[in-house]
Amino acid sequence: QVQLVESGGGLVQAGGSLRLSCAASGRFFSINDMGWYRQAPGKQREWVARIFSGGSTNYADSVKGRFTISRDNAKNTVYLQMNSLKPEDTAVYYCNANVRVGESNGNYWGQGTRVTVSS
């Protein structure tokens, strides 16, 4: 069993910053890659950023240059530093991880943390 717990969401004014964290726990062999997704009211969940086991990162065009994803392997934690926030960034942000558990790999999701950006 793998658990992902996000934290760091909140209310911020446009132009401000937030740092989200996602900590993985449970019994697993390793974490392959981790990412962030978000879902705004009335919209589908969209991919935001991903960081791979080798350290490479990818970002959605909508956040490129403003958001930075990083990971601390010793803590099994992934972060999302969000700068220059815009009202359109308002969403519930979800952590995702591809994890090796036993003989298999599986995708796991956190419960989400809400980010609200006011104008």
N, C-alpha and C positions, 0 to 999 in steps of 0.2 A: 504494500500500500504506500502511495506517495501523496503527500499533502503539500499544496502550494498556498501560501498566505501572503496577500498583498497588504501594503500599508503606505501611508504618505499622502493619500488623497485629501482634498479639502477645497475650500473656496479661496480663490485668488483673483485679483483684478487683472485685466488685460495688460500685457507687458510684463507680468510677474513670472515667478518661477516656482516649481514644485519638484520634489524628488521622490519618486516612487520606489518602493522596495518590494521584492518578492523572495521569500525564503522557502526553500524546499526541505522537507523532512520526511522521515520514514526509512524503510529498509530498501535500498537500491544500490546497484553496482556503480553506476555513474550517470551523470547528466550529459547528454550529447549536445543539445542546443536549447536555448531559452529565448523567449520572445514576449513581446507585448502586443496586445490587441485592444481595441476599444469599440464601444457600442453606444451611440447616441440615441436618444429617444426616437422611435419610429424608423430607425435605420438598421441595416444589417451590421453585424460585427465586422470590423475591418482590421487588417493587419497594420501595425505601426512600425515595429522594429524587431530585428532578430539578431542574436549573437550566437556564433557557432563555437564548437569546442576548440577550434584553433584560434579563436579570437576575432575572426572576420565578422563584420557587421553589415547589415542592410537596413535601409530606411524607406518608408513610404515617402513619395514626393511631397506630400502635404506637411511633413515634419522635418524633412531634411534640412540641416543647418540650424535647427532650433532644438532638437532632441538628441540626446546621447545615451546609448545603451552601453552598459558595462556589467561585468560579473566579478564576483569574488568567489573563486572555486573553493577556498578553504571554508567559507561560510555557506556554500551552496545557495548563494543569493545573487539575484540579478537586479539591476537598478535601471531606472529611466529618469535621467535628468531632463526636465522640461523647462526651457527658457523661452522668453518672448511669447508667452501664451496668448492665444486668441480665443474669443468666445466660441468659435467653431471647434475648439479642442475639448469643449465640454462633453463628457461621456463617462461611462463606467469603463475603467481600464482593467483588463484581465491579463494575468500572467499565464504563459504557456511554457511547458518544458517537455522535451522528448527525453525520456529516461530509460535506461537499461535496467530492467527488473528481472532477475533470474536469467532465463534464456531468451527473453524477448525485449523488444523496445515498445514503449507506449507513450502516448500523448496525455498529459495531465493539465488541468486547468485550476486556477485559483478562483476564489469567490468574487473577486472584483473589488476595486476601490473607486469611489466616485470623485471625479474632478469637475469642478464648476468654475468657469472663468466668466467673470462679470465684465460688462462693458463700462 
